Amino acid sequence: MAEAMAHFERTPWCAQLIQSPDWTPTRTASRVPKPTSEDSFFAETLGTQRTIRNCLTLRPTKEEVDGPVQYKEVRTLMDLGSGLNGHPHICHGGFVATVLDEGFGVLLTLNLGKKMQSRPHESMNTFTAYLTTNYKKPVPTPGIIMCTARFIRQERNKTYVEGTIEDGMGTVYTTGEAMFVEVKTKL
């Protein structure tokens, strides 16, 4: 994580976010290879110098006290290479939707981690039930983007989220919303 922080701190708007007392760097679990092959798409396939060259997630420094989740928002910085292009210097639209889905998953994973500490005999997974992506502007490559994922609400085993992909300086490339379903299994 220290290497990713140092990488992103070379970009002024990223440095400002990283140094803000409101945000704390946190592990991006999907970037860690696992023996089960879980997360292999983001940890391995997209973990190259031509794809996602660096990745850093920031969570709020203060946890939510009331409500169904501990963190209502996360921001994930990604340095994209040119191996993600659909057109010259433009990110493939399918990958852009994947970034939103992954950003939403990072938010849910952070919140599920705390929930599972109180339920040690259960395993819980979330699956994307739907994902709506609205393309506003092409995502340029190579370059740094920020995916922001925000919790909207939870109804039983369904969690609703929304988010954006932007350049960190006011340009919004993509917006989206999704619903995830939690599936519990006994260990």
MARTOR-619223 format. One record per atom (N, C-alpha, C): atom name; residue number from 0; x, y, z. Coordinates in steps of 0.1 Angstrom, whole numbers. Atoms other than C-alpha are relative to their C-alpha. Layout:
N
  atome  num     px     py     pz
     CA  NUM      X      Y      Z
...
//
This chain:
187
  atome  num     px     py     pz
      N    0      8    -12      0
     CA    0      0      0      0
      C    0      9     13      0
      N    1     -9    -12      0
     CA    1     29     24      7
      C    1      5      4    -14
      N    2     -5     -3     13
     CA    2     42     20    -28
      C    2    -11      7     -9
      N    3     11     -6      8
     CA    3      7     28    -43
      C    3     -2     15      5
      N    4      2    -14     -5
     CA    4      4     59    -20
      C    4     11      9     -5
      N    5    -11     -9      6
     CA    5     38     72    -31
      C    5     -2      3    -15
      N    6      3     -1     14
     CA    6     28     66    -67
      C    6    -10     11     -2
      N    7     11    -10      2
     CA    7     -5     86    -64
      C    7      3     13      6
      N    8     -3    -13     -5
     CA    8     10    113    -43
      C    8      8      9     -9
      N    9     -6     -8     10
     CA    9     29    125    -73
      C    9    -10      8     -9
      N   10     10     -7      7
     CA   10     -4    137    -88
      C   10     -7      9     10
      N   11      5    -10    -10
     CA   11    -16    169    -70
      C   11    -14     -3      6
      N   12     13      2     -6
     CA   12    -53    161    -67
      C   12     -1    -13      8
      N   13     -1     13     -8
     CA   13    -45    125    -55
      C   13      6      3     13
      N   14     -7     -3    -12
     CA   14    -21    138    -30
      C   14     -9      8     10
      N   15     10     -7     -9
     CA   15    -47    162    -16
      C   15    -10     -9      6
      N   16      9      9     -5
     CA   16    -71    134    -12
      C   16      6     -9     10
      N   17     -7      9     -9
     CA   17    -46    110      4
      C   17      4      7     13
      N   18     -4     -7    -12
     CA   18    -34    137     28
      C   18    -11      6      8
      N   19     12     -5     -7
     CA   19    -69    147     38
      C   19     -2     -8     13
      N   20      3      7    -13
     CA   20    -77    139     75
      C   20    -14     -7     -1
      N   21     13      6      1
     CA   21   -112    128     63
      C   21      1    -14     -7
      N   22     -1     13      7
     CA   22    -98     98     43
      C   22     12     -8      5
      N   23    -10      9     -5
     CA   23    -77     68     53
      C   23      3    -11    -11
      N   24     -3     11      9
     CA   24    -59     44     29
      C   24     -4    -13      6
      N   25      4     13     -5
     CA   25    -72      9     32
      C   25      4    -11    -11
      N   26     -4     10      9
     CA   26    -63    -24     16
      C   26    -11     -3    -10
      N   27      9      4     10
     CA   27    -80    -32    -17
      C   27      0    -15     -1
      N   28     -1     15     -1
     CA   28    -88    -69    -10
      C   28      0     -7    -14
      N   29      0      7     14
     CA   29    -95    -77    -47
      C   29     13      1     -8
      N   30    -13     -1      7
     CA   30    -60    -67    -57
      C   30     10    -10      6
      N   31     -9     10     -6
     CA   31    -45    -95    -35
      C   31     -3    -14     -6
      N   32      3     14      6
     CA   32    -41   -129    -53
      C   32     -3    -10     12
      N   33      4      9    -10
     CA   33    -58   -157    -34
      C   33      1    -15     -6
      N   34     -2     14      5
     CA   34    -52   -195    -36
      C   34    -13     -6     -6
      N   35     13      6      5
     CA   35    -89   -201    -43
      C   35     -3      5    -14
      N   36      1     -7     13
     CA   36    -86   -180    -76
      C   36    -11     11      1
      N   37      9    -12     -2
     CA   37   -112   -155    -61
      C   37      8     12     -3
      N   38     -6    -13      4
     CA   38   -105   -120    -74
      C   38     12     -1    -10
      N   39    -11      1     10
     CA   39    -80   -133   -100
      C   39     -1     10    -11
      N   40      1     -9     11
     CA   40    -94   -110   -126
      C   40      6     14      3
      N   41     -6    -13     -4
     CA   41    -85    -78   -107
      C   41     14     -2      6
      N   42    -13      2     -6
     CA   42    -55    -92    -88
      C   42     11     -4    -10
      N   43    -10      6      9
     CA   43    -38   -109   -117
      C   43     -1      6    -14
      N   44      2     -4     14
     CA   44    -53   -102   -151
      C   44      1     15     -2
      N   45     -1    -15      1
     CA   45    -57    -65   -145
      C   45     10      6      9
      N   46    -10     -5     -9
     CA   46    -27    -61   -123
      C   46     14      1     -8
      N   47    -12     -1      9
     CA   47     -1    -53   -151
      C   47      3     14     -3
      N   48     -3    -14      4
     CA   48     17    -23   -164
      C   48     -7      5    -12
      N   49      9     -4     11
     CA   49     -6    -23   -194
      C   49    -14      2      4
      N   50     14      0     -4
     CA   50    -38    -25   -174
      C   50     -2     10     12
      N   51      0     -8    -11
     CA   51    -42    -12   -139
      C   51     13      0      7
      N   52    -14      0     -4
     CA   52     -7     -1   -130
      C   52      1      2     15
      N   53      0     -2    -14
     CA   53    -15     10    -95
      C   53    -14      2      5
      N   54     14     -1     -5
     CA   54    -46     10    -73
      C   54      1      3     15
      N   55      0     -4    -14
     CA   55    -53     26    -39
      C   55    -15      4      4
      N   56     13     -3     -5
     CA   56    -86     26    -20
      C   56      1      9     13
      N   57      1     -8    -12
     CA   57    -95     53      6
      C   57    -14     -1      6
      N   58     12      0     -7
     CA   58   -122     50     32
      C   58     -1     11      9
      N   59      1    -11    -10
     CA   59   -137     76     55
      C   59      8     -3     13
      N   60     -8      2    -12
     CA   60   -115     81     86
      C   60    -10     -4     12
      N   61     10      3    -10
     CA   61   -146     81    108
      C   61    -11    -10     -5
      N   62     10     10      3
     CA   62   -169     51    108
      C   62    -14      6      4
      N   63     14     -4     -3
     CA   63   -207     56    107
      C   63     -4     -7     14
      N   64      4      6    -13
     CA   64   -222     51    142
      C   64    -13     -6     -1
      N   65     13      6      1
     CA   65   -258     45    133
      C   65     -2     -4    -15
      N   66      3      4     13
     CA   66   -272     27    103
      C   66      5    -14     -3
      N   67     -3     14      4
     CA   67   -267     -6     84
      C   67     15     -2     -4
      N   68    -14      2      5
     CA   68   -231      1     72
      C   68      9      9      8
      N   69    -10     -7     -7
     CA   69   -199     13     87
      C   69      6     11     -8
      N   70     -5    -10     10
     CA   70   -187     32     56
      C   70    -10      2    -11
      N   71     10     -4     10
     CA   71   -211     50     33
      C   71      6      3    -13
      N   72     -6     -4     12
     CA   72   -185     58      7
      C   72     15     -5      0
      N   73    -14      2      2
     CA   73   -151     47     -6
      C   73      4      6    -14
      N   74     -6     -5     12
     CA   74   -128     61    -33
      C   74     12     -8     -4
      N   75    -11      8      5
     CA   75   -105     40    -54
      C   75      7      7    -11
      N   76     -9     -6     11
     CA   76    -77     55    -74
      C   76      6    -11     -8
      N   77     -6     10      9
     CA   77    -65     36   -104
      C   77      8      7    -11
      N   78     -8     -5     11
     CA   78    -37     44   -128
      C   78     -1    -10    -11
      N   79      3      9     11
     CA   79    -48     29   -161
      C   79     11      1    -11
      N   80     -9      1     12
     CA   80    -25     18   -189
      C   80     -7      0    -13
      N   81      7      0     13
     CA   81    -32     16   -226
      C   81     -5    -14     -4
      N   82      5     13      4
     CA   82    -39    -21   -226
      C   82    -15     -2      3
      N   83     14      0     -3
     CA   83    -75    -13   -217
      C   83     -9      6    -10
      N   84      7     -9     10
     CA   84    -84      6   -248
      C   84    -10     -8     -9
      N   85      9      5     10
     CA   85   -114      0   -270
      C   85      2      8    -13
      N   86     -4     -9     11
     CA   86   -104     29   -293
      C   86     14      6      4
      N   87    -13     -6     -4
     CA   87    -70     47   -294
      C   87     -2     10     11
      N   88     -1     -9    -11
     CA   88    -64     64   -261
      C   88    -14      1      7
      N   89     13      0     -7
     CA   89   -100     56   -249
      C   89     -2    -14      6
      N   90      2     12     -8
     CA   90   -108     30   -223
      C   90    -13     -8     -6
      N   91     11      8      4
     CA   91   -131      1   -234
      C   91    -12      2      9
      N   92     12     -2     -9
     CA   92   -167      7   -222
      C   92     -3    -12      9
      N   93      3     11     -9
     CA   93   -170    -28   -208
      C   93      9      0     12
      N   94     -9     -1    -11
     CA   94   -139    -22   -187
      C   94     -5     11      9
      N   95      5    -11     -8
     CA   95   -154     11   -175
      C   95    -12     -5      9
      N   96     10      6     -8
     CA   96   -185     -8   -163
      C   96      6    -10     11
      N   97     -7      9    -10
     CA   97   -162    -34   -146
      C   97      6      8     11
      N   98     -5     -9    -11
     CA   98   -145     -5   -127
      C   98    -11      4     10
      N   99     12     -3    -10
     CA   99   -179      6   -113
      C   99     -3    -12      8
      N  100      4     12     -7
     CA  100   -188    -30   -104
      C  100     11     -3     11
      N  101    -11      3     -9
     CA  101   -154    -34    -87
      C  101      0     10     11
      N  102      0    -10    -10
     CA  102   -156     -1    -69
      C  102    -12     -2     10
      N  103     12      4     -8
     CA  103   -191    -11    -56
      C  103      4    -12      9
      N  104     -4     12     -8
     CA  104   -176    -44    -45
      C  104     10      3     11
      N  105    -10     -5    -10
     CA  105   -148    -27    -26
      C  105     -8      5     12
      N  106      8     -6    -11
     CA  106   -174     -7     -6
      C  106     -7    -11      8
      N  107      7     11     -7
     CA  107   -194    -39      2
      C  107      9     -9      7
      N  108     -9      8     -7
     CA  108   -164    -59     11
      C  108      5      6     13
      N  109     -4     -7    -12
     CA  109   -152    -33     36
      C  109    -11     -1     11
      N  110     11      1     -9
     CA  110   -187    -33     52
      C  110     -3    -14      5
      N  111      3     14     -3
     CA  111   -191    -71     51
      C  111     11     -5     10
      N  112    -11      5     -9
     CA  112   -157    -76     69
      C  112     -4      3     14
      N  113      5     -3    -14
     CA  113   -171    -59    100
      C  113    -12     -8      4
      N  114     12      8     -3
     CA  114   -204    -76     98
      C  114      3    -14      3
      N  115     -4     14     -2
     CA  115   -187   -110     96
      C  115      7     -3     13
      N  116     -7      2    -13
     CA  116   -167   -104    128
      C  116    -10     -4     11
      N  117     10      3    -10
     CA  117   -199   -107    147
      C  117     -8    -13     -3
      N  118      7     13      5
     CA  118   -210   -139    128
      C  118     11    -10     -4
      N  119    -12      8      5
     CA  119   -179   -162    128
      C  119     -4    -13     -6
      N  120      4     13      6
     CA  120   -199   -193    118
      C  120     -7      1    -13
      N  121      6     -2     13
     CA  121   -213   -178     86
      C  121     10      5    -10
      N  122     -8     -6     11
     CA  122   -198   -170     53
      C  122    -10      8     -8
      N  123     10     -8      8
     CA  123   -214   -143     32
      C  123      7      5    -12
      N  124     -5     -5     13
     CA  124   -209   -134     -4
      C  124    -11     10     -6
      N  125      9     -9      7
     CA  125   -224   -106    -25
      C  125      2     -2    -15
      N  126      0      2     14
     CA  126   -233   -109    -61
      C  126     -8     12     -7
      N  127      6    -11      7
     CA  127   -242    -82    -86
      C  127    -13     -5     -6
      N  128     13      4      6
     CA  128   -279    -85    -94
      C  128     -3      9    -13
      N  129      0     -8     12
     CA  129   -279    -55   -118
      C  129     10     12      2
      N  130     -9    -11      0
     CA  130   -256    -27   -128
      C  130     -4      9    -12
      N  131      4    -10     11
     CA  131   -267      4   -148
      C  131     12      9     -1
      N  132    -11     -8      3
     CA  132   -239     23   -164
      C  132     -4     11    -10
      N  133      3    -11      9
     CA  133   -243     58   -179
      C  133     13      7     -4
      N  134    -13     -5      5
     CA  134   -214     69   -201
      C  134     -2     15     -4
      N  135      1    -15      2
     CA  135   -209    107   -200
      C  135     10      5    -10
      N  136    -11     -4      8
     CA  136   -175    111   -216
      C  136      9    -12     -1
      N  137    -10     11      0
     CA  137   -148     87   -228
      C  137     11      1     11
      N  138    -10      1    -10
     CA  138   -123     76   -202
      C  138     14      0     -7
      N  139    -13      0      7
     CA  139    -88     86   -215
      C  139     10     -9      6
      N  140    -11      8     -5
     CA  140    -58     63   -213
      C  140     12      4     -7
      N  141     -2      3    -14
     CA  141    -32     62   -200
      C  141     -4     12      9
      N  142      3    -11    -10
     CA  142    -42     82   -169
      C  142     -6     -6     13
      N  143      5      4    -13
     CA  143    -55     82   -134
      C  143    -14      4      1
      N  144     14     -2     -2
     CA  144    -91     79   -125
      C  144     -3     -2     15
      N  145      5      3    -13
     CA  145   -111     78    -93
      C  145    -14     -5     -1
      N  146     14      6      0
     CA  146   -141     55    -88
      C  146     -5      2     15
      N  147      7     -3    -13
     CA  147   -164     67    -60
      C  147    -12     -9      1
      N  148     12      8     -2
     CA  148   -189     42    -46
      C  148     -7      4     13
      N  149      8     -5    -12
     CA  149   -217     53    -22
      C  149    -11    -10      3
      N  150     11      8     -5
     CA  150   -241     33     -2
      C  150    -13      8     -1
      N  151     13     -7      0
     CA  151   -278     42     -8
      C  151     -9     -6     10
      N  152      9      6    -10
     CA  152   -298     17     12
      C  152      1    -15      0
      N  153      0     15     -1
     CA  153   -302    -19     23
      C  153    -14     -4      4
      N  154     13      7     -3
     CA  154   -334    -40     22
      C  154      2    -15      1
      N  155     -3     14     -3
     CA  155   -330    -74     38
      C  155     13     -4     -6
      N  156    -13      4      5
     CA  156   -303    -91     17
      C  156      4      8    -13
      N  157     -3     -8     12
     CA  157   -303    -64    -11
      C  157      7     13      5
      N  158     -7    -13     -3
     CA  158   -278    -35    -10
      C  158      0      8    -13
      N  159      0     -9     12
     CA  159   -282     -6    -34
      C  159     11     11      2
      N  160    -11    -10      0
     CA  160   -252     16    -43
      C  160      0      8    -13
      N  161     -2     -8     12
     CA  161   -243     43    -68
      C  161     14      5      0
      N  162    -14     -5      1
     CA  162   -211     58    -80
      C  162      4      7    -13
      N  163     -5     -7     12
     CA  163   -190     77   -105
      C  163     14     -4     -3
      N  164    -14      0      4
     CA  164   -158     75   -124
      C  164      4     13     -5
      N  165     -4    -14      3
     CA  165   -140    108   -127
      C  165     15      2      0
      N  166    -14     -3      0
     CA  166   -107    125   -131
      C  166      5      7     12
      N  167     -4     -6    -13
     CA  167   -106    140    -96
      C  167      1     15      0
      N  168     -1    -14      1
     CA  168   -107    175   -109
      C  168    -14      6     -5
      N  169     13     -4      3
     CA  169   -144    177   -117
      C  169     -6     -6    -13
      N  170      5      6     12
     CA  170   -148    158   -150
      C  170     -5    -14      4
      N  171      7     13     -2
     CA  171   -173    129   -146
      C  171     -1     -7    -13
      N  172      0      8     12
     CA  172   -168    102   -172
      C  172    -12     -9      0
      N  173     11     10     -1
     CA  173   -194     77   -160
      C  173     -7      0     13
      N  174      7      1    -13
     CA  174   -221     73   -134
      C  174     -7    -14     -1
      N  175      6     13      0
     CA  175   -238     41   -123
      C  175     -7     -3     13
      N  176      7      5    -12
     CA  176   -260     23    -99
      C  176     -1    -15     -1
      N  177      0     15      0
     CA  177   -263    -13    -88
      C  177     -8     -5     12
      N  178      6      8    -11
     CA  178   -281    -38    -66
      C  178      8    -12      2
      N  179     -8     12     -3
     CA  179   -261    -65    -49
      C  179     -9     -9     10
      N  180      7      9     -9
     CA  180   -276    -96    -32
      C  180     10     -8      9
      N  181     -8      7     -9
     CA  181   -261   -112     -1
      C  181     -5    -14      1
      N  182      3     14     -1
     CA  182   -260   -150      0
      C  182      8     -5     12
      N  183     -7      6    -12
     CA  183   -252   -167     34
      C  183      2    -15     -2
      N  184     -2     15      0
     CA  184   -237   -201     37
      C  184      6     -3     14
      N  185     -5      4    -13
     CA  185   -229   -220     69
      C  185     14     -7     -2
      N  186    -14      7      1
     CA  186   -192   -231     74
      C  186      0    -13      7
//
